[in-house]
Amino acid sequence: MRKFPAPALELVETMRLAAQGDPARTISFGGAPGSNSHRAAGQFDPDALPLPCHGFNDAIDAVKTGIAGRALIPIENSQHGRVAD
């Protein structure tokens, strides 16, 4: 599935537009607004502009294409261990 839940769509679009205005401050992450990765991005850099992506590869592609200055990719999940992607 390549869509965010309907209640999140307006917020995702607002975040995408903010990121577009300042890619250097943007941190892309895999997941919807409010996900653990979103929360981690805010803890890592409270002044960053978070950019939700559909998955880890999309978050990395955002950096490769200059949409985001950096990506936050988890390597471990506290409940399930290693993140395989």
C-alpha positions in Angstrom: 0.0 0.0 0.0 1.4 3.3 -1.0 -1.0 5.6 0.7 -1.1 7.2 4.1 -4.3 6.8 6.2 -7.0 9.4 5.2 -6.8 11.3 8.5 -3.1 11.9 8.0 -3.2 13.1 4.4 -3.6 16.8 5.2 -0.7 16.7 7.7 1.5 14.8 5.3 0.9 17.4 2.6 1.7 20.3 5.0 4.9 18.5 6.1 5.9 17.9 2.4 5.4 21.6 1.5 7.5 22.7 4.5 10.3 20.2 3.6 10.2 21.5 0.0 11.0 25.0 1.3 14.1 23.9 3.3 15.5 20.5 2.2 18.7 21.0 4.3 16.6 21.0 7.5 14.5 18.1 6.4 14.7 14.6 7.9 12.9 11.9 5.9 11.7 8.8 7.7 9.7 5.7 6.8 6.2 5.8 8.3 3.2 8.0 8.9 3.0 11.1 11.1 3.1 10.0 14.7 5.0 6.8 14.1 8.0 5.9 16.2 10.4 7.1 13.4 8.6 10.5 13.3 9.0 10.8 17.1 12.7 9.8 16.9 13.3 12.4 14.2 11.9 15.0 16.5 14.0 13.9 19.4 17.2 13.7 17.2 16.7 17.3 15.9 13.7 19.3 17.3 14.3 22.0 14.7 14.2 19.6 11.7 11.4 19.4 9.3 10.1 15.8 9.4 9.1 14.3 6.0 7.0 11.1 6.2 7.7 8.5 3.5 6.1 5.2 2.6 9.1 3.2 3.5 12.8 3.2 4.2 13.8 3.1 0.5 11.6 6.2 -0.1 13.2 8.0 2.8 16.7 7.2 1.4 15.6 8.3 -2.1 14.4 11.6 -0.7 18.0 12.3 0.4 19.5 11.0 -2.9 17.2 13.4 -4.9 17.8 16.4 -2.6 14.3 16.5 -1.2 15.7 15.9 2.3 19.1 16.6 3.8 19.1 13.4 5.8 17.1 10.3 6.6 16.4 8.5 9.8 16.4 4.8 9.3 15.9 2.4 12.3 18.2 -0.5 12.8 16.5 -2.1 15.7 12.9 -2.3 17.1 12.5 -2.5 20.8 9.7 -5.1 20.5 10.8 -7.2 17.5 14.6 -6.8 17.4 16.6 -6.1 14.2 14.8 -4.2 11.4 15.5 -6.4 8.3 15.2 -3.7 5.6 
